[in-house]
Amino acid sequence: MSDAVEAVQREIPQARAKLDLFFREVGKIIVGQRGLIERLLLGLLTDGHILLEGVPGLAKTLAVRTTARALQLHFQRIQFTPDLLPADVVGTQIYNPRSGEFTVKKGPIFANVILADEINRSPAKVQSALLEAMQEKQVTIGDSTYPLAQPFLVLATQNPIEQEGTYPLPEAQVDRFMLKVKLTYPNREEELAILDRMGTIEPDLSVQPVLGPEDIFFLRKTLDRIYVDARINQYIVDLIQATRRPGDFGADLAGLIQYGASPRATIFLQRAAKGMAFLDGRGFVTPQDVKSIALDVLRHRLLITYEAEAEEMTPEMLVERILERLPVP
């Protein structure tokens, strides 16, 4: 291990310790959901966005709002509905008849953390209003372009149960989400703790700010220095390539994958693996970091064929099969 890597390894635990206060403060409100909170942090630390799928009542909104408060970030929730317009998201120009001039009224997208609730309930033109914001970190209103606040995170939710009156997300937008996270029900002990904590009519949901935007920028620079060996990079590229040509890597998935992951997935997978290493307090990435986050990075990027659907295969099953077949460095 080189001197530079050793220096990073000495710095990482100290930087990682900054997050202990955050986890402790959020844990006062949110029971369980550690995976969701870690993914939210991953998105903020690696400049990525998150697509969240879960049934109603799993405290998705509360978790995001609590995270934003603990990090002193401006939070906005946008409820996506069939009659929502792009101007309702990004903003619009308002004409003043007295002065004869237009003034800009900025929309709720001008915040640090955006919760796009039930994003698939709005048509494509509204969903596409987020494309420029998510990729370029800016929005265009009229003839002018306005930068968004930093850090900037979009967390979009989908309800997996009720699909009536929904619109499929455009593939270009789906690919811009770094992670797709699926939430499950809490276990018995966690649900008892939720009942004990939230059983009152007005539960205490106050959160003390423990970190700020400047801490996130500092942690981003630290995370960028995490060492990724050439063999790990080759493993990441092989994993993405295997979603496009699985037969070349010994995975018998012929006729099951219509389209594989894009090069953007390659970048996101490395970033996410570095984030996992950081959360574990290490200054270098291991193959396990890649494998532990690969499903969240890839599950929404694979388009499966009708044959796969007929065999009741899911993208998750295909990713897991590729991970099983691909040699680990």
C-alpha positions in Angstrom: 0.0 0.0 0.0 1.5 3.4 -1.1 2.2 6.3 1.3 -0.7 8.3 -0.3 -3.1 5.4 0.4 -1.9 5.1 3.9 -2.4 8.8 4.5 -6.0 8.6 3.2 -6.5 5.5 5.4 -5.5 7.6 8.5 -7.8 10.5 7.6 -10.9 8.4 6.7 -11.8 7.3 10.2 -11.6 10.9 11.5 -13.8 12.2 8.7 -16.2 9.2 9.1 -16.6 10.0 12.8 -18.4 13.2 11.7 -21.4 11.1 10.7 -21.8 9.4 14.0 -23.5 12.5 15.4 -25.8 12.5 12.4 -26.8 8.9 12.7 -27.4 9.3 16.4 -29.6 12.4 15.9 -31.7 10.9 13.1 -32.0 7.7 15.1 -34.0 9.6 17.7 -36.8 10.0 15.2 -36.4 7.2 12.6 -36.7 3.6 13.8 -34.7 1.2 11.7 -34.4 2.3 8.0 -30.6 2.4 8.4 -30.2 1.3 4.8 -32.4 4.2 3.6 -30.5 6.8 5.7 -27.2 5.5 4.4 -28.4 5.6 0.8 -29.5 9.2 1.4 -26.1 10.1 2.6 -24.5 8.2 -0.3 -26.6 10.4 -2.7 -25.4 13.6 -0.9 -21.8 12.6 -0.7 -21.5 11.3 -4.2 -23.7 13.9 -6.0 -26.3 11.3 -7.1 -30.1 11.0 -7.0 -32.3 8.3 -5.6 -35.4 6.5 -6.8 -37.3 5.0 -3.8 -39.9 2.3 -4.1 -42.0 1.4 -1.1 -45.6 1.0 0.1 -47.2 3.9 1.9 -46.6 4.4 5.6 -42.9 3.5 5.8 -41.8 7.0 6.9 -40.2 7.9 3.6 -41.1 11.6 3.9 -40.2 11.7 7.6 -36.8 10.1 6.9 -35.9 12.6 4.2 -37.2 15.6 6.1 -35.3 14.5 9.2 -32.1 14.0 7.3 -32.4 17.5 5.7 -32.9 19.1 9.1 -30.0 17.3 10.7 -27.7 18.5 7.9 -29.2 22.1 7.8 -30.4 21.7 4.2 -33.4 23.3 2.6 -36.1 20.7 2.1 -39.0 20.8 -0.4 -41.7 18.2 -1.0 -43.4 18.2 -4.4 -46.6 16.1 -4.8 -46.7 14.9 -8.3 -50.3 14.7 -9.7 -51.8 14.2 -13.2 -52.6 18.0 -13.4 -49.1 19.2 -12.3 -47.3 21.5 -14.8 -43.6 21.9 -15.5 -43.9 25.5 -14.2 -45.2 24.2 -10.9 -41.8 22.5 -10.5 -39.2 24.8 -11.9 -41.0 28.1 -11.8 -42.3 30.6 -14.3 -42.3 34.2 -15.5 -45.0 36.6 -14.3 -45.9 39.7 -16.3 -46.3 43.0 -14.5 -48.7 45.2 -16.5 -47.6 48.3 -14.7 -43.9 48.0 -15.6 -44.4 46.0 -18.7 -41.7 43.6 -17.5 -41.5 39.9 -16.6 -40.4 38.8 -13.2 -39.3 35.3 -12.4 -41.0 33.3 -9.7 -38.8 30.3 -8.8 -40.4 27.0 -8.1 -39.9 24.5 -5.3 -37.0 22.9 -7.2 -34.8 25.6 -5.8 -33.9 23.7 -2.6 -31.1 21.3 -1.4 -33.2 18.2 -0.9 -36.3 17.6 -3.2 -38.8 14.9 -2.4 -40.6 14.2 -5.6 -43.5 12.2 -4.1 -45.2 9.6 -6.4 -43.3 10.9 -9.4 -44.9 8.5 -11.7 -48.3 10.1 -11.3 -47.4 13.0 -13.5 -47.1 12.8 -17.3 -43.7 12.8 -19.1 -43.5 16.5 -19.7 -43.5 17.2 -16.0 -41.1 14.3 -15.2 -38.8 15.7 -17.9 -38.8 19.0 -16.2 -36.5 17.4 -13.6 -34.0 16.2 -16.3 -32.0 19.4 -16.6 -32.1 20.0 -12.8 -30.8 16.5 -12.1 -28.0 16.4 -14.7 -26.9 20.0 -15.1 -27.8 21.3 -11.6 -29.6 24.2 -13.2 -33.0 25.1 -14.6 -34.1 27.3 -17.5 -37.0 29.7 -17.1 -37.8 31.7 -20.2 -34.5 32.8 -21.8 -32.5 32.6 -18.5 -30.7 29.8 -16.8 -30.5 29.6 -13.0 -28.1 27.5 -11.0 -29.5 25.4 -8.2 -28.4 25.3 -4.6 -25.6 22.9 -3.7 -25.6 20.2 -2.5 -28.6 19.1 -4.5 -30.4 15.8 -4.1 -33.7 14.5 -5.8 -35.4 11.7 -4.0 -38.3 10.4 -6.0 -40.8 7.9 -4.6 -43.0 5.3 -6.4 -45.8 3.2 -5.0 -45.3 -0.4 -6.1 -48.9 -1.4 -5.4 -51.2 1.0 -7.1 -50.3 1.5 -10.7 -53.7 2.8 -12.0 -53.3 6.4 -13.3 -49.5 6.3 -13.4 -47.1 7.1 -16.2 -43.8 5.1 -16.8 -40.7 7.2 -16.2 -38.8 8.1 -19.3 -35.7 5.9 -19.7 -33.5 9.0 -19.9 -34.7 10.1 -16.5 -34.5 6.7 -14.9 -30.9 6.5 -15.9 -30.1 9.7 -14.1 -31.0 8.2 -10.7 -27.9 6.8 -9.2 -29.7 4.3 -7.0 -33.1 2.6 -6.8 -33.8 1.6 -3.3 -36.6 -0.8 -2.3 -38.1 -0.4 1.2 -39.5 -3.3 3.2 -41.7 -3.5 6.3 -40.1 -3.1 9.7 -39.6 -6.2 11.8 -41.6 -6.9 15.0 -39.1 -5.2 17.4 -38.8 -2.1 15.1 -42.6 -1.8 14.8 -43.0 -2.0 18.6 -40.4 0.8 18.9 -42.3 2.9 16.3 -45.5 2.4 18.3 -43.8 3.5 21.5 -42.3 6.6 19.9 -45.1 7.7 17.6 -48.2 6.5 19.5 -48.9 10.0 20.9 -51.1 12.4 19.0 -48.3 14.9 18.7 -44.9 13.1 18.9 -41.7 15.0 19.4 -40.1 15.2 15.9 -37.5 17.9 16.8 -34.0 17.4 15.3 -30.9 19.2 16.2 -28.7 20.3 13.3 -25.3 18.4 13.7 -23.7 19.0 10.3 -24.0 21.6 7.5 -23.4 21.9 3.8 -19.8 22.8 4.3 -19.3 19.4 6.1 -20.8 17.6 3.1 -18.4 19.4 0.7 -15.5 18.5 3.0 -16.6 14.9 3.1 -17.0 14.8 -0.7 -13.3 15.9 -1.1 -12.3 13.2 1.3 -14.3 10.5 -0.4 -12.8 11.5 -3.8 -9.4 10.5 -2.4 -10.4 7.0 -1.6 -8.2 4.5 -3.5 -9.6 2.3 -6.2 -7.3 -0.4 -7.5 -7.1 -1.0 -11.2 -8.5 -4.5 -10.7 -11.5 -3.1 -8.9 -12.1 -0.8 -11.9 -11.8 -3.7 -14.2 -14.3 -5.6 -12.1 -16.8 -2.7 -12.3 -16.4 -2.5 -16.0 -16.8 -6.2 -16.5 -19.9 -6.1 -14.3 -21.5 -3.4 -16.5 -20.3 -5.2 -19.7 -21.9 -8.4 -18.5 -25.3 -6.7 -18.4 -24.9 -6.1 -22.2 -23.2 -9.3 -23.3 -23.8 -11.8 -20.4 -22.7 -14.7 -22.6 -19.1 -13.3 -22.8 -18.8 -13.6 -19.0 -20.3 -17.1 -18.5 -23.8 -15.9 -17.5 -26.5 -17.9 -19.3 -29.0 -15.1 -19.8 -29.5 -15.3 -23.5 -32.8 -13.7 -24.6 -33.5 -12.3 -21.1 -31.9 -8.8 -21.2 -33.1 -6.4 -23.9 -30.8 -3.5 -22.9 -28.0 -3.4 -20.4 -26.6 -0.7 -18.2 -25.2 2.6 -19.6 -21.7 4.0 -19.1 -23.3 6.3 -16.6 -23.9 3.2 -14.5 -20.2 2.5 -14.6 -19.4 5.9 -13.1 -22.2 5.7 -10.5 -21.1 2.2 -9.4 -17.6 3.3 -8.7 -18.8 6.4 -6.8 -21.2 4.3 -4.8 -18.5 1.7 -4.0 -16.3 4.5 -2.7 -19.2 5.8 -0.6 -19.7 2.3 0.9 -15.9 2.1 1.7 -16.2 5.6 3.4 -19.2 4.6 5.5 -17.2 1.5 6.6 -14.3 3.8 7.6 -11.8 2.6 4.9 -9.6 4.5 2.5 -9.8 1.9 -0.2 -12.5 0.0 -2.1 -12.9 -3.8 -1.9 -14.9 -6.1 -4.3 -17.5 -6.4 -1.5 -18.2 -2.7 -1.6 -19.0 -3.1 -5.3 -21.2 -6.2 -4.8 -23.1 -4.7 -1.8 -24.3 -1.6 -3.8 -24.4 -3.1 -7.3 -28.1 -4.2 -7.0 -29.2 -0.6 -6.1 -27.2 0.9 -9.0 -28.3 -1.6 -11.6 -31.9 -2.8 -10.8 -33.5 0.1 -12.6 -31.2 0.1 -15.6 -31.8 -3.3 -17.1 -34.7 -3.7 -19.5 -35.7 -7.3 -19.6 -37.4 -9.1 -22.5 -40.9 -10.5 -22.7 -39.3 -13.9 -22.4 -37.9 -13.0 -19.0 -41.2 -11.6 -17.9 -42.9 -14.8 -19.0 -40.4 -16.8 -16.8 -41.2 -14.4 -13.9 -37.6 -13.1 -13.9 -36.9 -9.7 -12.5 -33.9 -7.4 -13.1 -32.8 -8.1 -9.5 -32.6 -11.8 -10.3 -30.5 -11.2 -13.4 -28.1 -8.9 -11.6 -27.6 -11.4 -8.8 -27.0 -14.2 -11.4 -24.3 -12.0 -13.1 -22.7 -11.3 -9.7 -22.6 -15.0 -9.0 -21.0 -15.8 -12.3 -18.5 -13.0 -12.5 -15.0 -13.8 -11.0 -14.1 -11.5 -8.1 -10.6 -10.0 -8.2 
